[in-house]
Amino acid sequence: MEATAKKILKNVTCFLKKYRMDPLDVDMDAIVNKFLSEMQRGLEGKKSTLDMIPTYIEVGAEAPKNKRVIVIDAGGTNFRVATVYFDDNKKPVIENLRLSKMPAIEHEASKDEFFRLMAGQLKNVAGAGDKIGFCFSYAVVMLPNKDGRLLRFSKEIKAKEIVGQLIGENLNNAIVATGISGKKHIVVLNDAVATLMAGVGEQSRNYGSYIGFILGTGTNTCYIEKNANIKKTTGLDPAKEQIINTESGNFGKIKQGKIDAAFDKSTSNPGVHKFEKMISGAYLGPLCLRTAQKACTENMFSNAVAGAIWGMKSIDTKEMNDFLLQPDGDNTLANIAKQGNPDDVLTLFYIADRLTERAAKLTAINLSAMAVKSGQGTDPAKPICIVAEGTTFYQMKSLKSRTEFYLKQYLENKQGIYYEIISVENATLIGAAIAGLTN
């Protein structure tokens, strides 16, 4: 059995390398350097696939005690509303939490419908305060008043009319139009930025710097940059620092595999968010199916299993992960693989596993670039705090542990940069609350 497994793994690896889809095709040094180059170009206002968006949000200000703020978390799947305050011990208290589906997932939404639906969710909390911390998990150009103008949607959100619109202003208009309350002071921030802010609020030890990282339905990363290095924005105090939202999911200087490129064309936003489509929860499952179907053309499965794979319209990342966790269990992919022989199970497992391995290696590259660019972490007593959030990062089989393996190998052993990964419960809500209260 062991010899058979090694042979099948070799066959799968050869197949993936043929289409440039294997983790062995990923050169960490080369891609980290490309990341750093794109980051620098973005900060200088030159053409770059990384937006490098100044947020005008600084870290360090302490949230006032016992003052409530309304918080909104518009994510890739869910739309959450709550109120938050920090008690006498500076601990966050979350109240009135309400969960609904993110607008414009199932059908194209107009601008009016999009913001009206959002405003409607605030009805029960509108009287809790005059400030809103709005965690909006999409690419926006930030303004000094802390509002943001949408650059583009990702994660298959369907609302073309919102592109170019001010998020806070339009939400305020909808709040007033629906008669919920008067206008609020709204601070818009990205989920990665909110996650970083939550980590700063945690302050469990003395860190050299912070990175906010999201890997769930989508992916994004932010870090703290010196104002003096943000050449594209005038009028900044060069003695200060602020959080930069890199929009790392859109990193485009990554050489896609042949199957990646074909899959990209099938999405609702072909040509953009190439990096996100190789690692995030919205795409890993569908990419796995596309890869398995390509393997069918190479006669890597028995006829029965190949027919079943071709007959599948879609699988999501949860189904892919269920199979990785229990390849002989009662789940969608396991039941398909069982229609053949044990070789089919192993072949499908190795395809899914190697794609997960590649995602981990790419994740480590992303985080390494942020750490190197921050200029911090060389003192092991003051490591960089990576505040990580997202179901894909924490729940996808072996993804987190493999990411840490590559980080240890590359960032610590090779670059001499130390780091620590932490998780903050309800990070986006808490970070949005801190931003709303301190800005």
N, C-alpha and C positions, 0 to 999 in steps of 0.2 A: 504493500500500500504506500509506504514511504517513497519508494522509487517511482511509483506512478504519480504521486503528488508532485515530486520534483520535475518529472517530465512534463506534466501539465502546466506547472508554473513556468517552465522554460518556454513552452509553446505560446502561452498567453503573453509573456514578456516580449517574445519575438514578434507576435502579432501587434502588440501595442507600439513597439518601437518602429514597426513598418509604417505606422500612421502617426508617428511622433506624439504618442499619447502616454508614454511610460514615464514614471518619475525619474528614471535614469537619463531622460532627455533634458531634464531641468538642471541648468548650470547656475548654482547659487551665486557665485561671484559675479558672473556676467549680468544676471537679472537684477541683483542688488545695485550694481553700478548703473544700470539703466533706470532703475527706480530713482536713485539719487540724482541722476542727470535730469529726469523729468521734474522732480521736486524743485531743483534749482531753477530750471527754466520757468516753471509755474510761478515761483516767488518773484522772478524778474519780469513777469508779464509777457514772456515769450510764448510762442505756440507750444503747448504741452498737452498730453493726455491726462495730466493731473491738474485739477483746477486750483489747488493750493489756496483755498478761500480763507482770507482773514475773517475771524469771527468777531473781533473787537471785544472778546471776552477774556478777561484776565483771571488768573487763579490767585487764591490767597484770602480774598474777602470772606469774613465769617458771617453766616446767615444769622439774622436776629432770632432770638428765642421767642417761642409762643406766638408767632405771627403767621397766620394761614396764607397760603398762596394756592391758586388753582393751577393744576398741572394737566397737560395733555400730552399723550404719547401716540403719535401717528406713525405706526410701524409698517412693515411689509405685509402683515396679515391682519393685525388687530388695531383697534382704536380705543385707547384707554383714557379715562378722565378720572381725576381724584382731587382731593385737597391734601396738602401736606403742611405740617408745622414741625419745628424743632423744639423739643422739650427742654427743661432746665438742665438736663445732662447732655444737651446738644444731640440727642438721638432723634432721628426722623420718625414722625408718626403719620401714617397714611390713613386717610379716612375717605368715605364716600366713593370707593373705587367702583367704577362702572366699565364694563368691557363690551365692545360691539365690534362688528366687522369693519375693516377699513373701507371707506367709500371708493367706488370706481374699480373694484376688483372684478366684479361679474359683468359689468357693462360700461360703456362709455358714458361718462358723466359730464354735464355742462359745468361751467364755472359756478353758476348760481346754485345748482343742485349740490355740487361738491361742498361748498361752504355752508349751505343751509343745513345739510345733514350733520356736519361737524358742530355747528352752533346748537342744533337741537339736542345734542348730547350734554350740553352744559347747563341745561335747564335747572337741574337739582343742586348745582354748586355755584351758580352765578353770584349769589349773595355772599359767598364766603370771603371775598376779598376783591381788591381792585387791580391785582396783578395776576398775570398768567405766564407760567413757564411752559413754552410750547416746543416739545421735542418733535421735530419734523424730519423724518428719516430719509430725506431726499436732497439732491444737490441744489443749494440755493446760494446766490450771491448775497452776502450779508452787508447791511448798511450800518453806519455808526449808531443809528437809533435802535439797533438790535432787531429790526425787521429784516426779512429776507425775500429776495425775488427768485422764483423757481427757475432753474436752468433746464432741468429735464426730470422726468420720472424714470424710475427703474422698477424692478420687481413686478413687472407686468401690470402696473397701475394704468388705467385707461381714462385719461382726462386731459386731452390735448389743449383745451382752452385755458388751463391753469398755467401753462408754460409762459414765463415772462411776467407773471402776476406777483404782487406783493402778498405774502401769506398772512402776516399779522393784520395788515390793513383790511384785506378782504374778509377775514374772519370777524374782525370788529364790525364791519359793515353788516355782516350777516347776523351778528348778535343783536345789533340795534334794530335791523329790519324785522327780525322775528319777535321783537318785543321782550326778549329775555332780560336785558339790562342795558345800562349805558356802556360806553366804550371802556375797555380795559387797557392797562399798560401791558403789552405783550412782548415777551422776549423769545425770539425764535432761535433755536439751536438744533444742531444735528444730534442723532442718537449717539454717535461716537463721542461728540463733545460732552453730552450729558453724562455719558459713562465715565469719561475722564473726570468731570466735576465731582461725581459721586465718589470716586477714588480719593480725590483730594480731601473731600469732606470726611472720609473714613480715617485718614491719618493714623494708621496703625503703627507706623515707624517713620524714620527720617529717610525719605527717598530723594534721589538726585533730580528726577524729573518724572513726568507721567506721559503715558500713551493710552489713548482710549481706542478700543478695538471691538468691532462688531463682526460676528460671523453667525448669522442666522439665516433668515430668508434671503437677505442680501449681505453685503460686506462693506465696511468702511473703516478708516483709521484716522486719528488725529494725534497731534503732538504739540508741544510748546516750543515756539520759535521766538528768537530775539527780533524785536521790531526793526532793528538796524538791518536785518537780512531780508526784510520784506520790501524789495525795491519797487514793486509795482504800485504800492500805496503810499501816497504822500501825507504829510502831516502827522505821522506817528511819532510818539516820544521814543527816541532811540535807546533810552535807558531802560525801557520796559519790555515786557514779553506778552505774548498772547497765544491763544490756541489757534492752530491752523487746521482747518478741515481739508484733508488732502483729496477726498473723493477717490480713494484708492481702488474702488471697484471698477473704475473706468480706465485704470492703467492699460495703455494700449501697446506698449513696446514689448509685449510678450508674444513669443512665436507660438501661435495656435497650432495644435495638431490638426491633421486633415479632418478628423471627425469633429473636433471643436469647431472648425470653420463651417462645416456643413450644418452642424447643430445651430450655430449662431444665426445662420440665414433663416432658420425656421422660427426664431423668436419674434416677439412683437417689436423689438428694437435692434435689428441687425446692425452690426458694425460698432456698437458702443457697449460699454461694460464688459469687454472681453475677459478681463481678469475675474470679475464677479462670476461669469458664466463657467469658470473652471473650478470654482471652490465653494460656491454658496448653496444654501438649502433650496432656493427656488429652482436650481438648475442641475445639481449633481445627479438626482434621480433620473430625470429625462435624458441627461447626457449618458448615463449608464445604459439606459435602454437603447439609445442610438448606437452605442459602442457594441453592445451585445448583438444587435441586429446586423452590424457590419461583420461581426465574427461569424454569424450564420452564413454569410456569403463566402467565407473561407472554410466552410465545412467543419467548424470547430465543435458543433453540437450534433447530436443524433437527430434524425429526421423529425421525430415527435416533438422534441424540445425546440428545435428550430422553427417548426410550424407554429408552436405556441408563442414563441418570442415575436415572430413576425405578426402574429395576430393581436399583440398588445398595442393599444393606442397610446398608453402613457403609463408611467410609474412615477411616484413622487419619491423624495429623498427619504421619507420615513419608511416607505416600503423597501427601499434599498438597504437602509440601516437594519430593519427587522431581519432581513435575510443574512446580513453580515453577522448579526448577533446570534441567529439560530438558522444556519443553512439547512438543517434537517428538521426544522420546526413547521408549524402550521401558519405559513405566511405566503403572500402572493408569489414571490420568486421561487421560494423553496418548493411550493406545490407544482410550479411549472417544471423546475429542474428534475423533480422526482418522476416525471413522466418518461424520463430516459433512464440513464444509468449513473453510477457514482461519478464517472468522469464528467458528466454534464454538470453535476452539482459543483465539483471542484473548479471547472472552467468558468462558470458563472461567478463563483465566489472570488476567484483570483482577479477577474475583470473588475468587479466592484471594489475589491480590496486595493488593487493597484491605483485605481482612480482616486480612492480616499488617501492613499499614500502621497500621490502627487499633490492633492489639495493641501495636505499637511506641509509639504515642502514649500509650496508656493506661499502658504500662510506665514511660515517662518521667514521667507524672503521679505515679505511685506513688513513684518514687525522688525526685522533686522535693519531695513532701510530707515525706518522711523527712528530707531535707537541710534544709529550712526549719525543721522542728520541732527539729532537733538544735541550732540556734543557732550552728553552726560553718560554716567554709568561706569566710568573707568575706576571709580573707588568702590570696592565691594561692600564697604560699610554704607554706601549711599547708592544702591542699585536703582535702575529705572523701574518704576511701577507700571506694569502693563495691566490695565483694568479691562478685563475681557468679558464680553457679554454675548449671548446668542446660543440658541439650542443646537445649531449645527456644530459649533465648537465644542460644547460640553457633552452632547449626547451622541454624536456620530462615532461609531466604534473606532477607537484608537486614534482619532484625529488629534485630540489634545496632546496625548502622550507622544505621538510622533512629531508634532510641532515642537514640543519641548526638546526632543532628541536633536532635531535639526538646529534649534536655537542654541543649545548647549555646544553642539559641534562647531557651528559657524560663529555665532555672536560672542560667546564667552571664550571658547578655546582659541579661535582664530583672530578675533578682533579685540579681545580683552575688555569686553563690555558686559557688565553684570545687570541682571534683571530679576524681577519677581512677578509672577502672574497672580493677580488676585481677582476675586469675584465679589461684587457688592449686590446683595439682594435688592431687587427693584431699582437697579442703578439708574435707568433712564428717568424714572419718576423722581428720584431723589436729586439727581443732577439737574433736572429741569426746575425743581423747587429752589435749589441753591442759586441757579442762574436768575430765576424770576425774582428772588428776594434781594439779590445783591447787585442787580443791574437796573 
